[in-house]
Amino acid sequence: MSRFSTYLFDLDGTLVDHFAAIHRAHSHTMRELGLPPPTPEQVRAAVGAGLEVAISRLAGPENVARALPIYRPYWDRTMLDDVALYPGARELLSALHGSGAKLAVFTNKHGPSSRRICEHLDIARFLDGNFGATDTPWLKPQPEFAQHALTTLGRDAASTLLIGDSIYDVAAARNGGFPAWCVTTGTHNEAELLAAGAERVFPDLFAVARALNLPA
């Protein structure tokens, strides 16, 4: 049996492949600003710490205020056009939910967007919470954000595992007092995640399920 009964899941790069939509929205925004659109590699390197940080890295901090009113409406119109669960995501969430564990999405994606996506992909029924950007004053890796999630769920750090894909997830777990297991389907590779302090790193969510001794 797993030593965990509470699971905080990152969304993008962990449960959901949303990169095509994210790249498209940043490209549209940059063109509207009169700037060259970013490459997929540039966007992948920029994301993870919140939208404003990503825009600042791609378009420059001086353009964040101009970019947000372009990005957000476009994103709201197009976010569901290219979004899919990673293989094994539904099975992992269903098995953990069936075991009685508490599950929540814990993401730096815009909270209303995260909830809309989870409803669209029919995984919201497995979740006890969905915490994202603008829901609180905090983002990962701030410890207050993790504490807010655990307090809302009625759980503590001792029972908690974060499953993510980035160094921001690892830092959030470290600051929250619980371990991080990571997959390499998102923004960072195994060496980067281990160097950041991930307890374990896996190639995909099927391997995570096996490590948790869940039924195949």
N, C-alpha and C positions, 0 to 999 in steps of 0.2 A: 504494500500500500504506500501511496505517496505521503510524504511528510507535510504536504501542503493541502489546505482546504480553501484557499482564496487565490484567485488567479487574475492578475491585471495584464491585459493584452494591449500592446501597441496595435495600431490599425494598419497604416500604410507600410508596406514592406514586410509585414508580419502576417496578418490575416488577409489583407486585401492588396491586390495589384491594381494600383490607381495611377501608375506613373504616366501613362499616355495622356490622361486627362490633365494631370498636373503640368506636364511639359507643354501641352497645347495652350493652357491658360497663361502660363508665363510667356510663351512665344507671342500670343495675342497682345498681352500687356506691353511687352517690349516694342512691338511694332507700332502700337498706338502712341507710345512715347517717342517714336522716331529713332529707336535703338535697334541694333541687329538682334534677331531672335537668338536665344541661347541654344547650345547643343544639348542633347540629352545628358551627356556627361556633366556639363556645367550645372544643369538643374539637379541631377542626382547628388552632386557635391554640395549644393546649396541648401537642400531641404533637411528637415528634421528638428529644427529649433524654433519653428513657428513661421507663419507667413511673412511677417514683417522682416524677420531676419533673412529669409530666403530672397525677398525682393531687394533688400539692402545689398546682399552679396551679388545679385545678378545685375541690378540696375543702378546701384550706388545709393548710399543713404540719403542723398539729396533728392532722390526720386520716389521715396517710399510714399509720401503723402499724395503725390500725383498718381501713383500706380494703384493704390488700394481701390479708389472708386472705379477704376477700369477692370481690375482683376475680379473683384467680388461679384458684380452682376453677371459677368461672363461665366464665372465659375458656377454660380447658382443655376444658370441656364444649361450648362453642359456637363456637369459633374457626373451624371449617371450614364453618359454616352460610352465611356470606356472604363468600366469597373468590374472586377471579377474577384472571387475568392481564390486564394491560393489552394492548390491541392492539399487535402487533409484538413483544411480549416473547419469545415462544417462537421466533419467526423469528430475532430478533437473537442470542439465546443459542445457537441451533443453528448459525448461520452462523459465529459467533466460535469456538465449540467445534470446528467442522469445519476452521477455518483453523489449528488448533493452538495457539490462545491459551489462557492460564490464566484461568479464571473463578472468581469467588467472590462470595457474598453477604456484605456487610459492613454490619451493621445494628445499631441500638440496640433492636430487638425482642428479646425473650427468645430466647436461642439455641435451646433445644429446640423452641419454637414455630416459629421460622423454619425449622428443618430439617423439622419435620412438615408445614408448609405447602408447602414445595418438593417434598417427596415426594408430597403429595396432588395437586399441580398438575402432576406429572410433569416437573419441570425439574431435579430433583436430579442426573439423569444427565449434565447439561451442566456441572456444577460440580465444581471441584477443592477447594473449601472453603466453609464456611458459618459465619461468625463473628458471634456475637450477644451480647446482654447476659447476664451471669452466666457466660459461657465464660471470661472473664478478669476481672481487677479493673478493667478500663478500659471506657470508652464513647467513641464519637465525641463531640467532636473531639480527644480526648487522643492525642498522637503515639504513645504506647506501643501503643495498640490497632492503629493502622495498621502499625507495625513488626512486631507479633506476626503479623498477617495475612501480610505479605510474607515474613517469615522462615519461616513455616509452608509457604507456597507455594514457597519457594526462589527468589523474585524480588526485584528491587530497584525503587526508586522511579522510576528513569529510564525504565523500560519500562511504567509503570503509569498507567492512567486510572481515575478514579472517576466513575461515572455515578449521579447522585442527583437529588433534587428539593428539597432544603432548604438553608438557610444552615448547618445543622450538617454536612451533607455537604461543603459548600464549605470550611468551617473545618477539617474532618478532612483533606481533601486538602491544603490549604495547610500544615497542621501536619505532614503526612506527606511533603511534598516532591514532590507530583505534582499534575497539573491535575485540575479537576472540570469535566465537562460535565453540564448539568442539563436536566431536562424540567420543564414547567410543569403536569404532571398531578397534582402533590401539594400541598404546603402553602405554597409560595411562588411569586410571580409573577416574570416576566422581570426587571423592574426591581430587585426585591429580590435576586435571585440574582446579577445582574451587579454590583450595589453591593457584595455580599459577596465578590466576586472570582471568580465562575465564569468559566472561559475561554470557554465557549460555552453558549448556552441554546437549547433546541429545544421545539417544541410537543408532540412525541410521540417514541416509540422508532423509528418508521419514518424520521423525519428524522435521528435519530442514525445509523441503519444507512446511510443515504445519505451522510452526512458521513464515515463510515468506509469508503466505497467497497465496501460489501458488496453481493452480488447481491440484486436485488429479489425 
